[in-house]
Amino acid sequence: MLQITRSEQVSGANPLYTPEQLGWLKKARAFADKLTLEDILASDKENAFRRDLFELSCQEGFGALPFKAGFGGSGGDYVSFSLLNEEFAKRCVPIMSSLGVHILCQEPIYRFGTDAQKSRYLPLAAQGKYLGAFGLTEPAAGSDTAAIETSAHLKGDHYVLNGTKTFITSGASADFYIVMARVTDLAGETGEAIGITSFIVERDFPGFEIGQKFDMLGMRGYATCEIVFNDCHVPKENLLGNLGEGRKVALSSLAKGRVTIAAQATGWGQGALDAAVHVFKKRISENRSRRQEYAQFEPLLGKMQVELEAARALTYQAAFSIDCGTSDINLASMAKLKATDTAMDIATQAISLLGEDGLNPDLLLERIFRDAKAGQIYEGTNQIQRMLIARNLLK
Ligand SMILES: Cc1cc2nc3c(=O)[nH]c(=O)nc-3n(C[C@H](O)[C@H](O)[C@H](O)COP(=O)(O)OP(=O)(O)OC[C@H]3O[C@@H](n4cnc5c(N)ncnc54)[C@H](O)[C@@H]3O)c2cc1C
């Protein structure tokens, strides 16, 4: 199998990062180094989630990397988590997306959870014994989250949930789910509309079911599926945050999640550029007489590098702002938009540049092309990000 040299874009001597942050990067690299190309290709081909790898990654502290110690947090930060995501995406480490969603699910428990919820879920999540998934999207409510139809009403000491969530990353393998549902009738009598509310739902709760599993173009191997609530009984104490404030809970998580996607996309862009450079250098060394012909493509490679560095700068600016406590959803939107569009552009142009070599699965370039396309869609499509950024300008 073809093994290519991956650039070490963030060098050990980079003054932008602290020794602790570079320590997490080193651990991420060491983890990825243990995977063979066969491992990486198989999860994509078989569309199979590697729970074993996820658990191993939690033993390294990755499962709670950006959280403070206390409930199992690893004491890192979002810059470190971004470095890990960039590294994992560059090399298509098969658990990357589930790890990102796992952090996304712990975030609202840290921020809005009761002490009992923190004690119950966070240590198990950090250890990798509980995998989290995030249930927002529905068949008729994607970009427009206000259209959520999954319902919840209080009945004695529990809420009863009904509805379907779709395209849920880790859905078929998770143990707990952050779920947004519309509480329509609190007392079961008045019909009073309370609004969208967040719940923590466990896989074993009565009435919880796994629905259709998806065999997608990109982001394969992440147990992505529908989850179905069929008179699902959720204990009252599993309400997360305040009644009617579910969108606030979701948005505060997504503000950080979009930075995670931006870091992943920066890694995809780097991986695609690395593949193009690798093949190009090989062609030049093997066909010296065609050096002039190849030279016409050099400006394109240069442009890719500059666009990638711009995406990287925006991504780490957004990650740094989270770590400073000034998390800014507008900056997160810009980073997600720029990095995923850049990754898609670089992957597309690199495949065109390399011709049939670009489609060789061993290069991971066609895989990055498929994953980057999905990256432009999830956690808010890039069309929606553009609209949100404009609205922020005009408000
Ligand atoms: C790989 C993958 C993993 C995912 N994982 C999760 C997950 O873990 N949890 C979860 O809850 N969801 C998940 N999703 C769902 C994802 O968040 C949605 O796909 C996304 O929000 C878009 O919703 P939609 O697919 O229904 O598209 P739609 O909202 O139907 O949009 C269709 C098209 O119309 C455009 N559009 C829609 N409204 C507007 C508008 N007002 N202005 C301009 N253009 C507009 C969109 O940009 C898009 O191009 C995942 C999706 C994918 C592909």
The ligand as an SDF file (V2000), in Angstrom:
LIG
                    3D

 53 58  0  0  0  0  0  0  0  0999 V2000
  -22.4140   13.5580    7.9590 C   0  0  0  0  0  0  0  0  0  0  0  0
  -23.4950   14.2510    8.7100 C   0  0  0  0  0  0  0  0  0  0  0  0
  -23.5560   14.1320   10.0940 C   0  0  0  0  0  0  0  0  0  0  0  0
  -24.5620   14.7640   10.8270 C   0  0  0  0  0  0  0  0  0  0  0  0
  -24.6250   14.6140   12.1880 N   0  0  0  0  0  0  0  0  0  0  0  0
  -25.6350   15.1770   12.8870 C   0  0  0  0  0  0  0  0  0  0  0  0
  -25.7530   14.9780   14.3090 C   0  0  0  0  0  0  0  0  0  0  0  0
  -24.9280   14.3080   14.9400 O   0  0  0  0  0  0  0  0  0  0  0  0
  -26.8120   15.5440   14.9460 N   0  0  0  0  0  0  0  0  0  0  0  0
  -27.7570   16.2870   14.2960 C   0  0  0  0  0  0  0  0  0  0  0  0
  -28.6850   16.7680   14.9520 O   0  0  0  0  0  0  0  0  0  0  0  0
  -27.6700   16.4900   12.9410 N   0  0  0  0  0  0  0  0  0  0  0  0
  -26.6490   15.9520   12.2340 C   0  0  0  0  0  0  0  0  0  0  0  0
  -26.5510   16.1420   10.8660 N   0  0  0  0  0  0  0  0  0  0  0  0
  -27.5890   16.9020   10.1820 C   0  0  0  0  0  0  0  0  0  0  0  0
  -27.1170   18.2540    9.7290 C   0  0  0  0  0  0  0  0  0  0  0  0
  -26.8770   19.1150   10.8000 O   0  0  0  0  0  0  0  0  0  0  0  0
  -28.1420   18.7710    8.7210 C   0  0  0  0  0  0  0  0  0  0  0  0
  -27.9940   17.9830    7.5660 O   0  0  0  0  0  0  0  0  0  0  0  0
  -27.9590   20.2370    8.3890 C   0  0  0  0  0  0  0  0  0  0  0  0
  -28.3050   21.0340    9.4840 O   0  0  0  0  0  0  0  0  0  0  0  0
  -28.8150   20.6580    7.1860 C   0  0  0  0  0  0  0  0  0  0  0  0
  -30.1150   20.2480    7.3210 O   0  0  0  0  0  0  0  0  0  0  0  0
  -30.8390   19.4600    6.1320 P   0  0  0  0  0  0  0  0  0  0  0  0
  -29.9530   18.3440    5.7090 O   0  0  0  0  0  0  0  0  0  0  0  0
  -32.2110   19.1070    6.5860 O   0  0  0  0  0  0  0  0  0  0  0  0
  -30.9040   20.4780    4.9340 O   0  0  0  0  0  0  0  0  0  0  0  0
  -32.0040   21.6050    4.6840 P   0  0  0  0  0  0  0  0  0  0  0  0
  -32.1520   22.4550    5.8870 O   0  0  0  0  0  0  0  0  0  0  0  0
  -33.2080   20.9670    4.1400 O   0  0  0  0  0  0  0  0  0  0  0  0
  -31.2990   22.4570    3.5650 O   0  0  0  0  0  0  0  0  0  0  0  0
  -31.2140   22.0250    2.2040 C   0  0  0  0  0  0  0  0  0  0  0  0
  -30.4580   23.0980    1.4230 C   0  0  0  0  0  0  0  0  0  0  0  0
  -31.1460   24.3440    1.5110 O   0  0  0  0  0  0  0  0  0  0  0  0
  -30.3040   25.3580    2.0480 C   0  0  0  0  0  0  0  0  0  0  0  0
  -31.0940   26.2370    2.9080 N   0  0  0  0  0  0  0  0  0  0  0  0
  -31.9710   25.8580    3.8670 C   0  0  0  0  0  0  0  0  0  0  0  0
  -32.4970   26.9390    4.4670 N   0  0  0  0  0  0  0  0  0  0  0  0
  -31.9310   28.0190    3.8770 C   0  0  0  0  0  0  0  0  0  0  0  0
  -32.0510   29.4340    4.0460 C   0  0  0  0  0  0  0  0  0  0  0  0
  -32.8610   29.9450    4.9610 N   0  0  0  0  0  0  0  0  0  0  0  0
  -31.2880   30.2260    3.2680 N   0  0  0  0  0  0  0  0  0  0  0  0
  -30.4470   29.7250    2.3530 C   0  0  0  0  0  0  0  0  0  0  0  0
  -30.2920   28.3990    2.1250 N   0  0  0  0  0  0  0  0  0  0  0  0
  -31.0250   27.5540    2.8700 C   0  0  0  0  0  0  0  0  0  0  0  0
  -29.2630   24.6050    2.8470 C   0  0  0  0  0  0  0  0  0  0  0  0
  -28.0810   25.3580    2.9810 O   0  0  0  0  0  0  0  0  0  0  0  0
  -29.0620   23.3750    2.0000 C   0  0  0  0  0  0  0  0  0  0  0  0
  -28.1990   23.6750    0.9410 O   0  0  0  0  0  0  0  0  0  0  0  0
  -25.5440   15.5330   10.1340 C   0  0  0  0  0  0  0  0  0  0  0  0
  -25.4670   15.6520    8.7420 C   0  0  0  0  0  0  0  0  0  0  0  0
  -24.4780   15.0270    8.0360 C   0  0  0  0  0  0  0  0  0  0  0  0
  -24.4370   15.1740    6.5410 C   0  0  0  0  0  0  0  0  0  0  0  0
  1  2  1  0
  2  3  1  0
  2 52  2  0
  3  4  2  0
  4  5  1  0
  4 50  1  0
  5  6  2  0
  6  7  1  0
  6 13  1  0
  7  8  2  0
  7  9  1  0
  9 10  1  0
 10 11  2  0
 10 12  1  0
 12 13  2  0
 13 14  1  0
 14 15  1  0
 14 50  1  0
 15 16  1  0
 16 17  1  0
 16 18  1  0
 18 19  1  0
 18 20  1  0
 20 21  1  0
 20 22  1  0
 22 23  1  0
 23 24  1  0
 24 25  2  0
 24 26  1  0
 24 27  1  0
 27 28  1  0
 28 29  2  0
 28 30  1  0
 28 31  1  0
 31 32  1  0
 32 33  1  0
 33 34  1  0
 33 48  1  0
 34 35  1  0
 35 36  1  0
 35 46  1  0
 36 37  1  0
 36 45  1  0
 37 38  2  0
 38 39  1  0
 39 40  1  0
 39 45  2  0
 40 41  1  0
 40 42  2  0
 42 43  1  0
 43 44  2  0
 44 45  1  0
 46 47  1  0
 46 48  1  0
 48 49  1  0
 50 51  2  0
 51 52  1  0
 52 53  1  0
M  END
$$$$
